């Protein structure tokens, strides 16, 4: 069985997507990474990251629009899923962890 490559995306890659990356890093059958859409993001999203992903989780609808605008041709067959998680949480905040645990696993192998 091949590994599913999962990419978590938010704006700054400081709170939401790194929390998701840490939370699902040990999930069986997946390889997880995260990036931010802003130019000053902790880990800026690259064309390679987008091209390599099988499934991309964005935190907000605005992220989906920005992702398509900047990397549309690289999205290929990747599924893009909006988690609808606002920028209201700190890194590894229990409420954020609960939201991610409720919304992400159904899309993973």
N, C-alpha and C positions, 0 to 999 in steps of 0.2 A: 504494500500500500504506500502510495506517495504521501509526502508531507504537505499539508495545506499551509500556504504562506499567508499569514494574517498581518494586516497593517492597520494600526489605530492612528487616527488623525484628529488633531485639534488645531488651535491657532498658534500657541506658543510652545507646545510640547513641554510644558512644565508641570501641569497638574493632572488633567484628565487622561490624555493618551499615555503618559508614563505610568499612571496608576493602572490603566488597563493592561499595558504591556507587562508590568510586574505581576499582575493578578493572573494572567493567562499564560505566562512564560513556561510553566510546567505542564500545561494541558497536553495530554497525549495526542500525537498525530499533527501537531501544529508547530509552526515556527513563527514567532511573534516579533514584530518591530513596531516602532512608532515614530511619528514625525509631525512637525508643525508647518502650517501654511504660511505663517508670517516670515518675512526675511530675517528677522532677528530671533527666530525660534531657537530653542535650546538645541534641537536636532532638526534643521530645516529639511522639509520634504524634498526628495530628489526624483528625477525622472526614473532612475533605476529602481528606487523603492516602489514606485507606483507600478512600473512595468513588471516587477517580480511578484507582486501580490496577487493571490487568488481571490481574496476577499478583503475589502477595505471598509472599516468602520469609521464613520465620521460622527462627531459629537452633535453637530447642528446642521440644519438645512443649508445655512450659508456656507458651511464647509463643503457640502456637496457641490454647490454652484461654483465655488472657487476652484475646487479640485477639477471639475469638468472644464472650466475656462482655461486653466493652466496646463492640465495634463490630459485633456480629452482624448487625444490620439494614442496616448500610452495606456489608457485604461483597458483596452482590449476586451477580454472576456471576464475581467474582474467584476465581481458583484460589489456594489457600493450600498452599504446599509447605514441609514441615519439612526443613531441611538437617541436623539432628542434629549441630550443631557446638557443643560446650560452651564455656563462658566461660573458656577456658584459654590464650587467645592475646593478644598485643599487637597494636596497630594495624599493619597491613601486614606482620606476621610471616610469613616464607616458608612455614611449615607451614600457616598459615591461608589464605594465597593459594593454595597447592596444593589444599587441601580445597575451596575455593570454585570453583577452575577445574575440579575433578573433578565437582562436584555441580550446578552452575548451568547451564552452556551447553546441556545436553540439553533444557532447558525454554524456551530462548530461540529466537527465529526465526533 
